[in-house]
């Protein structure tokens, strides 16, 4: 979903003790949003329920990150990562997200459950330049190839960091001392 909102340089911060919670169906349409989500994003429940979660996607977010997220979720695995989201008034907020597949009692995928919290500034200091380079790669690439090429760059950054995989890289950024 392409937003008609013009981004500003105004940042909103999630309180350290707050958690943003949402649920979506299997195609990413929001089925639940907690009050904190509505408050920080600036949308009433009526403007969130039933719409694609990418309504809050900030244009500074590389498509390669979302390609990796969806590939991970569709494989039945949880996804962890950092995202810059767009508010209704054009401001933005960063999150550390944990997204898990949500199954019914018979094991059928019903959708996805996401919990987001305030990310540490130290993680953003590392990731913002990575995301900027990913966006630059995407702009130099064809629309079809852009997500894969920027994702390849992210995977290379992970490998060069010495982390054993993407999850280890992200968790190390979230809590450099290894405690979550």
C-alpha positions, 0 to 999 in steps of 0.5 A: 500500500502506497501511503499518501502521507508526506514523511516529516523529520519528527520522531515519536518514541515508544516508552521503554515500558510500552509494547505495541501489539497487533495481529493480522490475517495471513495476508497481512490485514490488521485484525487487532491493534492495541491502544499503544499502537493506535496512539503512537501511529495516530490512527483510530481502530476504525482506520487500522482494522481490515487494512494492510499492516504496511499502511504504516510502512515508512519509505525509508524502509528497504523492501529487502527487509520485508522480503526477508520478513515474509520469507521467514514467516512463510517458512513457519519461523518467527521474525525479529528485526528493526523497522521505521514506521510512519505515523498518520501525521507524517512523523515516524517511530522505530521499533524492535519487532518480534513477529510470530505465525499464529495457528488455530487449535488444529495447527492451521495458520490464522495469521501473525502476531506482532509485539514491538518495543522501543529499540536501543539507539545503539542498534539504530546507529548501526542499522540506519546506515545499512538501511540507507545503503539498501535503499540506494541499492534498490534505487539502482536496481530494477523493481523486480530485482531490488528486494533481492539485491538489497537483501543480499547486501544485508546478509553480507553485513550480517556475515561481515559482523561475525554473527552466526546468522541474522537472528544473532546479529539482530539480538546482539544489536538489541542487547549488546550484552546478550541479555534480553 
